[in-house]
C-alpha cells in the first residue's frame, strides 16, 4: 500500500523503495513489540511540504527510554536493533510519542520536493467503518496567506450514500473556499438537500489576528489548545441539508503556538490532550494518531484532523 501511494504521488524508484523499507520496519516493530497495531498511510501537503505520511500506532508496552530505543544496536527481542534508527534516517520528518504501559505512535514523512506557502502543519487520520469499503467522512484543508481553513464533513450514517454527502460538501467548499465561513456553510446546507445530509465543521485559523472562526452544524467536535489551556468549540445541533438552526460563527482567540483538533462522531468526546504529557509539543500527526487509537468508537467512520500553528 505504501509503495502504491508513493508511486501515485510521483515518487521515483529510489523514493518508493525508501517508503517500502519504512512501512516494513514500522510493521515489524509493531508485531515484535506490541503484537498488533495499525499502519495509517496518507498523502499530505502542509507547511512541511508535500509527500507521504506513514503513522504506526499500537497499545503495546511502550518505551521507557525513547532515545535508547532509537539507537542502533539496542534491542529487547534479540534482533539487530537497527529498525527504528533506519526509519529515522530514511524519513525526512520523524517523530515518536510513547509512554510505558500506554503504547506508541511513530511518524515518518517522506517529501517529494515540492513546496508551498502553507504556514500550518496538519495531522489527520481517516478510517472506514468496519464492514464498509468507503468512508462517509471526509475533510479538506485550504491554505491562504496567513490563514488556514479546515472543512470536516461527516455524511449521515455510513457507506456510499454517506460518502456521497461528504463528497458533495467538499465539492461546494472547493468552489469558493475563501468566502466567509457562514456563507460557505449555508451554501453547503442548501446543496446537500438531495443527499442524506451531513454534520459539518468549518474552522478558519487566522494566525496574524490570533483567532479561530468556527461554524458547526451537527456532531463535529473540536477543541483549541494554546498556552492558556483548552477551549471547546461550539457546534449547533442539526444536519446540514435537512434541519439546521440559524448558521452562526463562533470566535475563539488564541496565543500561538496553538493546536486545533476537529473530529467526527466516530471518535469519542471524552478526551483531553493535556492528559498526555508532551503530546501538545509533538507533531500534530502523532496527536491525531493517539486520539484515534484511544477514542475510536469502532462502529462508524472515524476522522481526526489536528492543525498546529505558530510552532517554532
Secondary structure, DSSP 4 states (H G I P E B T S, - for coil): -HHHHHHHTT--HHHHHHHHHHHHHHHHHHHHHTS-EEEEEEEEEETTEEEEEEEEEE-S---S-HHHHHSTT--SSSS-S-HHHHHHHH-SEEEEEE-TTS-EEEEEEEE-S-------EEEEEEEPPTT-SS-SEEEEEEEETTEEEEEEEEESSSSHHHHHHHHHHHHHHHHSTTS-HHHHHHHHHHHTTTS--EEEEEEEEETTTTEEEEEEESS-EEEEEETTEEEEPP-BSEEBTTEE-----EEEE--SSEEEEEE-TTB-S---GGGSTTGGGS-HHHHHHHHHHHHB-SSS-EEEEEEEES--
